Amino acid sequence: MAARTNRAVWQDGFGVPGVVRSSRLATTDELGDNKVLVKVHAWAINPCDYMLQDRNMGPAYPMILGCDVAGTVEAVAPGSTAASQFRVGDRVFGFTANNGFQDYVALEAKLMAKIPGDMAYREPVVVGLCIATSAMLLFGKDYLHLDYPKLGAPKKGKSVLVWGGSSAVGSNAIQLVTAAGYDVIATCSKTNFDYVKTLGAVQVFDYKDPDVTEKIAAELDKGECAGIFMAAGLKDGNVAACKVAGAAKQTIKLASSNFIDSLDGVPEGVDVKQPPPANLKPFPDCWFETTPATFGGYLPEALAKGAYKVAPPPLVVSKKGLEGIQEAVDMQRVIAEKGQDGIREAVNRVKGGIKEGNVSPVKLVVERA
Ligand SMILES: NC(=O)c1ccc[n+]([C@@H]2O[C@H](COP(=O)([O-])OP(=O)(O)OC[C@H]3O[C@@H](n4cnc5c(N)ncnc54)[C@H](OP(=O)(O)O)[C@@H]3O)[C@@H](O)[C@H]2O)c1
């Protein structure tokens, strides 16, 4: 058998396309007790991929971007903790904070799970980073500290606001919070109302409505609100969600999926919990605490039973493996710039046929050739 070799999409500087060339393959010793070597069959694209490609990362170059992967287990150190969970040949999905755009990726065993049944790689690959981020901020003891999701959880009679419910992070947050027994109130554009309701939101508000702050605050104050989760990430969205907390009569905890670099406009007394690197544990430790909601418990079980939806659904934009990654990252950048029009452009490039009208959120995926 030919010796395995590895390749990656290398980022050699900022504002330039990634370049495919060889990369190191982790040895079994390097995998150690906790890591698993995965041969990747599908990569999902996240907004952070184009954001980091465009941002000056100083001394980090050359670096490898990419977070979400699915594939087969290629190696695991014999006798290791990881080997007690995964065997060579297992079909798995998971994520890593960068380093994902490679043919072979070493994943933390705690941040991966087996793919249920015969589900195609393109499905679970879209979930990893978004569910892990949502879980950290929703259930982590330093953030909203909500109760964990479980199959058949009883209703709690408390609400949680997910601001940016149609985003990829929001799509996962709505499902996790609903599965924990809370009533989700979400915001998104009118075109996505039905989409977020299919994920479990019981009420949806248009964040572009000029009276949205007062309307949502009044709704939350009808009962107890267990927290506000900001999943849209944009600065104005962060501040808008904080204004709801400021307008409500009760004191509500608030956590954001994104670092807020300016707190201008945030009402006095509103405390926003922010993710690393702004706060608390560094990557990847920050995700380990809440794996009972993700890879280490609820997620694989709920996926297998069809209780958890893969959302947003995957849109396979390339089957060229690493050679298709840059094209997909460029498409993600266009979606961020143009919103609905960008999604329509991406869908038309792949499938054609959509001239006008609404398009639901999608998650861009690249498959191995
Ligand atoms: N800390 C971490 O580990 C981590 C990991 C992943 C993501 N993130 C952050 O989480 C955020 C969401 O990421 P994502 O991948 O889920 O993004 P995404 O899928 O690209 O989300 C885009 C959607 O956000 C909605 N949106 C935009 N502005 C909004 C606003 N002002 N109010 C409410 N909704 C708004 C829009 O929904 P409509 O189309 O309905 O208008 C848009 O379609 C990003 O800022 C990202 O950087 C953080």
The ligand as an ORCA input file, in Angstrom:
! r2SCAN-3c Opt
* xyz 0 1
  N     -17.325     32.188     18.812
  C     -17.407     31.175     17.975
  O     -16.855     30.091     18.202
  C     -18.266     31.309     16.748
  C     -18.460     30.208     15.920
  C     -19.300     30.327     14.836
  C     -19.897     31.560     14.581
  N     -19.663     32.621     15.368
  C     -20.273     33.938     15.107
  O     -21.673     33.777     15.160
  C     -22.278     34.660     14.235
  C     -23.247     33.900     13.382
  O     -22.511     33.047     12.524
  P     -23.279     32.180     11.457
  O     -22.306     31.309     10.782
  O     -24.430     31.562     12.105
  O     -23.753     33.349     10.466
  P     -24.683     33.269      9.201
  O     -25.298     31.939      9.059
  O     -23.907     33.821      8.067
  O     -25.828     34.327      9.632
  C     -26.320     35.264      8.757
  C     -27.758     35.594      9.157
  O     -27.780     36.420     10.314
  C     -28.969     37.194     10.269
  N     -28.708     38.579     10.680
  C     -27.824     39.420     10.125
  N     -27.872     40.616     10.773
  C     -28.793     40.487     11.749
  C     -29.279     41.357     12.745
  N     -28.817     42.617     12.848
  N     -30.221     40.880     13.587
  C     -30.696     39.622     13.480
  N     -30.277     38.751     12.538
  C     -29.338     39.191     11.692
  C     -29.471     37.205      8.836
  O     -30.731     36.524      8.868
  P     -31.955     36.931      7.922
  O     -31.581     36.423      6.573
  O     -33.121     36.224      8.525
  O     -32.054     38.427      7.979
  C     -28.422     36.423      8.080
  O     -28.961     35.586      7.094
  C     -21.141     35.293     13.405
  O     -20.899     36.595     13.859
  C     -19.961     34.422     13.698
  O     -18.752     35.126     13.658
  C     -18.876     32.525     16.468
*
